[in-house]
Amino acid sequence: MSEKQEHVDEKHIGQAAEFDPDSPAIRALKRKLDYRLVPIWSLLYLFSFLDRSNIGNARIAGLEHDLNLTGTQFNMTLTIFFFGYILFEVPSNIMVRRRGRKKI
């Protein structure tokens, strides 16, 4: 190894040892990410919840007949609506567990 590579390696080792996850800069970054991502996730989760709760009522009320859908077409449409639920439920539950219910 050249001297330059050894110097870079020593420099990175020192930085890794000084990393503090509770530093003010890291807390500010987490807060900034929370302010930007949590509202979007919450809105998407709300839409997913509305879709899940209303789709059963819509089917009973005759949505399939009104749109001239077969059973398979309706099920494919339902699958598309559930992708948002699948993608955002697990991250939102992890966030609630880490942050606590009262902090969100």
VEXNUKOL-574292 format. One record per residue (C-alpha): chain; x, y, z. Coordinates in Angstrom, 1 decimal. Layout:
N
<node><mol>A</mol><u>X</u><v>Y</v><w>Z</w></node>
...
END
This chain:
104
<node><mol>A</mol><u>0.0</u><v>0.0</v><w>0.0</w></node>
<node><mol>A</mol><u>1.2</u><v>3.5</v><w>-0.7</w></node>
<node><mol>A</mol><u>1.6</u><v>6.2</v><w>1.9</w></node>
<node><mol>A</mol><u>-1.4</u><v>8.0</v><w>0.6</w></node>
<node><mol>A</mol><u>-3.7</u><v>5.0</v><w>1.0</w></node>
<node><mol>A</mol><u>-2.4</u><v>4.4</v><w>4.5</w></node>
<node><mol>A</mol><u>-3.0</u><v>8.0</v><w>5.5</w></node>
<node><mol>A</mol><u>-6.6</u><v>7.8</v><w>4.1</w></node>
<node><mol>A</mol><u>-7.3</u><v>4.6</v><w>6.0</w></node>
<node><mol>A</mol><u>-6.0</u><v>6.1</v><w>9.3</w></node>
<node><mol>A</mol><u>-8.1</u><v>9.2</v><w>8.7</w></node>
<node><mol>A</mol><u>-11.3</u><v>7.1</v><w>8.2</w></node>
<node><mol>A</mol><u>-10.7</u><v>5.0</v><w>11.2</w></node>
<node><mol>A</mol><u>-10.5</u><v>8.1</v><w>13.4</w></node>
<node><mol>A</mol><u>-13.8</u><v>9.4</v><w>12.0</w></node>
<node><mol>A</mol><u>-15.6</u><v>6.1</v><w>12.6</w></node>
<node><mol>A</mol><u>-14.6</u><v>6.1</v><w>16.2</w></node>
<node><mol>A</mol><u>-15.9</u><v>9.7</v><w>16.7</w></node>
<node><mol>A</mol><u>-19.4</u><v>9.1</v><w>15.3</w></node>
<node><mol>A</mol><u>-22.1</u><v>9.9</v><w>17.8</w></node>
<node><mol>A</mol><u>-25.7</u><v>9.0</v><w>16.8</w></node>
<node><mol>A</mol><u>-27.0</u><v>11.4</v><w>19.5</w></node>
<node><mol>A</mol><u>-25.0</u><v>14.4</v><w>18.3</w></node>
<node><mol>A</mol><u>-26.9</u><v>17.6</v><w>17.5</w></node>
<node><mol>A</mol><u>-26.2</u><v>17.4</v><w>13.8</w></node>
<node><mol>A</mol><u>-27.7</u><v>13.8</v><w>13.6</w></node>
<node><mol>A</mol><u>-30.7</u><v>14.8</v><w>15.7</w></node>
<node><mol>A</mol><u>-31.3</u><v>17.8</v><w>13.4</w></node>
<node><mol>A</mol><u>-31.1</u><v>15.5</v><w>10.3</w></node>
<node><mol>A</mol><u>-33.5</u><v>13.0</v><w>11.8</w></node>
<node><mol>A</mol><u>-35.9</u><v>15.8</v><w>12.7</w></node>
<node><mol>A</mol><u>-35.7</u><v>17.3</v><w>9.2</w></node>
<node><mol>A</mol><u>-36.4</u><v>13.8</v><w>7.7</w></node>
<node><mol>A</mol><u>-39.3</u><v>13.3</v><w>10.0</w></node>
<node><mol>A</mol><u>-40.8</u><v>16.7</v><w>9.1</w></node>
<node><mol>A</mol><u>-40.5</u><v>15.8</v><w>5.4</w></node>
<node><mol>A</mol><u>-41.4</u><v>12.1</v><w>5.3</w></node>
<node><mol>A</mol><u>-43.9</u><v>11.6</v><w>8.1</w></node>
<node><mol>A</mol><u>-46.7</u><v>13.8</v><w>6.6</w></node>
<node><mol>A</mol><u>-46.3</u><v>12.0</v><w>3.2</w></node>
<node><mol>A</mol><u>-46.4</u><v>8.6</v><w>4.8</w></node>
<node><mol>A</mol><u>-49.4</u><v>9.6</v><w>7.0</w></node>
<node><mol>A</mol><u>-51.3</u><v>10.8</v><w>4.0</w></node>
<node><mol>A</mol><u>-50.6</u><v>7.6</v><w>2.0</w></node>
<node><mol>A</mol><u>-51.5</u><v>5.5</v><w>5.0</w></node>
<node><mol>A</mol><u>-54.8</u><v>7.4</v><w>5.3</w></node>
<node><mol>A</mol><u>-55.6</u><v>6.8</v><w>1.6</w></node>
<node><mol>A</mol><u>-54.7</u><v>3.1</v><w>2.0</w></node>
<node><mol>A</mol><u>-57.0</u><v>2.8</v><w>5.0</w></node>
<node><mol>A</mol><u>-59.9</u><v>4.5</v><w>3.2</w></node>
<node><mol>A</mol><u>-59.4</u><v>2.2</v><w>0.2</w></node>
<node><mol>A</mol><u>-59.4</u><v>-0.9</v><w>2.4</w></node>
<node><mol>A</mol><u>-62.5</u><v>0.1</v><w>4.4</w></node>
<node><mol>A</mol><u>-64.5</u><v>1.4</v><w>1.4</w></node>
<node><mol>A</mol><u>-63.8</u><v>-1.2</v><w>-1.2</w></node>
<node><mol>A</mol><u>-66.0</u><v>-3.8</v><w>0.6</w></node>
<node><mol>A</mol><u>-68.9</u><v>-1.4</v><w>0.8</w></node>
<node><mol>A</mol><u>-68.5</u><v>-0.4</v><w>-2.9</w></node>
<node><mol>A</mol><u>-68.6</u><v>-4.0</v><w>-4.0</w></node>
<node><mol>A</mol><u>-71.8</u><v>-4.6</v><w>-2.0</w></node>
<node><mol>A</mol><u>-73.3</u><v>-1.4</v><w>-3.4</w></node>
<node><mol>A</mol><u>-72.8</u><v>-2.7</v><w>-6.9</w></node>
<node><mol>A</mol><u>-69.5</u><v>-1.2</v><w>-8.1</w></node>
<node><mol>A</mol><u>-68.7</u><v>-4.3</v><w>-10.2</w></node>
<node><mol>A</mol><u>-72.0</u><v>-4.1</v><w>-12.0</w></node>
<node><mol>A</mol><u>-71.8</u><v>-0.3</v><w>-12.5</w></node>
<node><mol>A</mol><u>-68.3</u><v>-0.5</v><w>-14.1</w></node>
<node><mol>A</mol><u>-69.1</u><v>-3.7</v><w>-16.0</w></node>
<node><mol>A</mol><u>-66.2</u><v>-5.6</v><w>-14.2</w></node>
<node><mol>A</mol><u>-65.9</u><v>-9.3</v><w>-14.0</w></node>
<node><mol>A</mol><u>-64.8</u><v>-10.9</v><w>-10.7</w></node>
<node><mol>A</mol><u>-61.2</u><v>-11.2</v><w>-11.9</w></node>
<node><mol>A</mol><u>-61.0</u><v>-7.6</v><w>-13.1</w></node>
<node><mol>A</mol><u>-62.4</u><v>-6.4</v><w>-9.8</w></node>
<node><mol>A</mol><u>-59.8</u><v>-8.5</v><w>-7.9</w></node>
<node><mol>A</mol><u>-57.0</u><v>-7.1</v><w>-10.0</w></node>
<node><mol>A</mol><u>-58.1</u><v>-3.6</v><w>-9.3</w></node>
<node><mol>A</mol><u>-58.3</u><v>-4.4</v><w>-5.6</w></node>
<node><mol>A</mol><u>-54.7</u><v>-5.8</v><w>-5.8</w></node>
<node><mol>A</mol><u>-53.5</u><v>-2.5</v><w>-7.2</w></node>
<node><mol>A</mol><u>-55.1</u><v>-0.5</v><w>-4.4</w></node>
<node><mol>A</mol><u>-53.5</u><v>-2.7</v><w>-1.8</w></node>
<node><mol>A</mol><u>-49.9</u><v>-2.1</v><w>-3.0</w></node>
<node><mol>A</mol><u>-49.9</u><v>1.2</v><w>-1.0</w></node>
<node><mol>A</mol><u>-51.0</u><v>-0.6</v><w>2.1</w></node>
<node><mol>A</mol><u>-48.4</u><v>-3.3</v><w>1.7</w></node>
<node><mol>A</mol><u>-45.6</u><v>-0.7</v><w>1.1</w></node>
<node><mol>A</mol><u>-46.4</u><v>1.7</v><w>3.9</w></node>
<node><mol>A</mol><u>-47.9</u><v>-0.4</v><w>6.8</w></node>
<node><mol>A</mol><u>-44.6</u><v>-2.0</v><w>7.9</w></node>
<node><mol>A</mol><u>-42.5</u><v>1.2</v><w>7.8</w></node>
<node><mol>A</mol><u>-45.3</u><v>3.1</v><w>9.7</w></node>
<node><mol>A</mol><u>-45.5</u><v>0.4</v><w>12.4</w></node>
<node><mol>A</mol><u>-41.7</u><v>0.4</v><w>12.8</w></node>
<node><mol>A</mol><u>-41.8</u><v>4.2</v><w>13.1</w></node>
<node><mol>A</mol><u>-44.5</u><v>4.0</v><w>15.8</w></node>
<node><mol>A</mol><u>-42.5</u><v>1.4</v><w>17.7</w></node>
<node><mol>A</mol><u>-39.3</u><v>3.5</v><w>17.6</w></node>
<node><mol>A</mol><u>-40.8</u><v>6.9</v><w>18.3</w></node>
<node><mol>A</mol><u>-43.6</u><v>5.9</v><w>20.5</w></node>
<node><mol>A</mol><u>-47.3</u><v>6.6</v><w>19.9</w></node>
<node><mol>A</mol><u>-47.5</u><v>9.9</v><w>21.8</w></node>
<node><mol>A</mol><u>-44.5</u><v>11.5</v><w>19.9</w></node>
<node><mol>A</mol><u>-46.0</u><v>11.0</v><w>16.4</w></node>
END
